[in-house]
Amino acid sequence: MAVCIAVIAKENYPLYIRSTPMESELKFHYMVHTSLDVVDEKISTMGKALVDQRELYLGLLYPTEDYKMFRKLHNSYTDVMCNPFYNPGDRIQSRAFDSMVTSMMIQVC
Amino acid sequence: METAAGGGCGSGPPLLLSEGEQQCYSELFARCAGAASGGAGPGPPEAARVSLGAATAAAGPVADLFRASQLPAETLHQITELCGAKRVGYFGPTQFYVALKLIAAAQSGLPVRIESIKCELPLPRFMMSKNDGEIRFGNPAELHGTKVQIPYLTTEKNSFKRMDDEDKQQEAQSPTMSPLASPPSSPPPYQRVPLSHGYSKLRSGTEQMHPAPYEARQPLVQPEGPSSGGPGAKPLRHQASLIRSFSVERELQDNNSNYPDEPWRITEEQREYYVNQFRSLQPDPSSFISGSVAKNFFTKSKLSIPELSYIWELSDADCDGALTLPEFCAAFHLIVARKNGYPLPEGLPPTLQPEYLQAAFPKPKWDCALFESYSESMSANQQPRDLNRMETSVKDVADFPVPTQDVTGDDKQALKNTINEALPKDVSEDSATPKDSNSLKARPRSRSYSSTSIEEAMKRGEDPPTPPPRPQKTHSRASSLDLNKVFQPTVPATKSGLLPPPPALPPRPCPSQSEQVSETELLPQLNRVPSQAAECSPAKKDVSYSQPPSKPIRRKFRPENQSTENQEPSTAAGGPTSVATVKPHPTVQKQSSKQKKAIQTAIRKNKEANAVLARLNSELQQQLKEVHQERIALENQLEQLRPVTVL
């Protein structure tokens, strides 16, 4: 199911992107930006007070099984962040992160 | 004898084996069979087989052996099919020999066919033995290709460790085992086993007694280049102590947990060193080192950031952004291994896991009694795989505490020589270059605990670049160093009770220089400790990665601990202080008169170099202060500019 996984930095450039061979990374990157734009749009229209609810709502739009995936991803991401040798803003080169992502993609595909 | 393999089981093609091949193959077969503790099969046909007992080799070790041959998987499948093992369902001697012959053919570039084995072929090469053979046969090209794989190969079963014997056999009979030689008869292989052991004894005393330490030695030897391949070469003797420590570790671990990954095992000396480093960063051994502190510390090792990042990932098991003591030791060990040329493992080796480290090293204190207990436990728990090896290993371990002192004496002398060689060279370099380059040079030289110094050691074909030479020096100095610590109240005093295991001490000219200089600065001028401390504390940060930024007093000992020459610190410590501390040494060193003599000679030699180093140190510290001031000025400018540029 997860054909592509990307971690986008605050400045909208990818810190990490991995896709199955079918999808080209560029195409997926466009989709990611589009989805982020959707989120931004939702946030901007709803106002600050409703932001959290909006986020949650958006989250439920996705298949619930992705939630597990997202949690794993986020855990791995925090592990990467914990590494003092990691400069925020660098591309994520952690092998452990790679292996986790690969396992996730293989597992669900 | 040559056709015995073919004629015995009768299910394989007729096989012509040379004498060398016969021995090699029978050894390999014995390992594979013994490794799997194969049940007694039908009596093997050849006379050689009779002594080894097992008639079949289990598939597991055989598969490992074949993979070690570095052939692609499909080739190995072809070989397996051709040799008939698939047909009969097991690896009998015939099948095994045919397979080995096919492997040799494949490695020689011949197609995998039955016809290939009819001709004369070199012995099949397997990763473990390859390095041995390469080292001895002086083939550095393959050496480099294989040396990197050693850490992974060490994870293979212990049956491979016996390759060392095989290789020793090969070396012992290298003239006769050339591919073209095919003497009609050969003595049974079992007779050669003692020869190999005897030969290994000749080589370097005790180090080849242990298969594992031999493998550990290989990667250590390799960085030194082919020059270290000669038996009885001086570096080998220096390695012997290191190998001994490795072997003791390995024996213990084999009995306990059967970990074959030699390079990832932390020896006691290394452990000591790591613990001291930890303490320098974080006084409480039971708490954490924060990420930023660890980052600064490990960055000094001059590994690339991605590599450091990866090492951190491996070692920070709980991913909390901080390193506990076992995590820190694991990270340090990985860094050291990486600097010595080992590729980083894919995962944290079992011997570096925090639980393992905590269990194996409950306390940062070690003494010879511990080793003796190891030897006892080892003798009790030796695996019955190889009786010869057991006996030799037990004997070696039992001899471990005793010869260590001899070896350390030898080590000291050798190290002294290397130090003396290094000192004039470094001094001339420093005096020739301008101040800035001097300071720059001094920083990397003194800072890296394993990079430049170990590289220099490697170039000189000295001892293997054992990670932290300092603790080893500490131990090699035996009680003398301990006494020094006893007289001066610092943290290293905790080690005073330790009797040193005999590690190899790579020469550390750079740190020894800076250390000596710093010592000459510090110790003779105890009255000016405050000013010295001020000077030294900034200098220390740069001076030694292995000398963590600690108090000046501690620094006195650290150079003592860390100098390659045990005697250097005592001599560099200045006249009265050193004399006072040196004098008790002989009394304590009654155990090892050799150490005493070595120390005394080293003292004499090192005193000569101290004056030059003292001058050098003063110059360097002056430069360091200047550079620090410049740095502060630049930082101030940066701070002023920063608000302007940040949007």
Interface residues (C-beta under 8 A of the other chain):
Chain A: T78 D79 C82 N83 P84 F85 Y86 N87 Q93 S94 R95 A96
Chain B: S290 G291 S292 A294 K295 F298 T299 I305 P306 L308 S309 Y310 W312 E313 D316 C319 D320 G321 E346
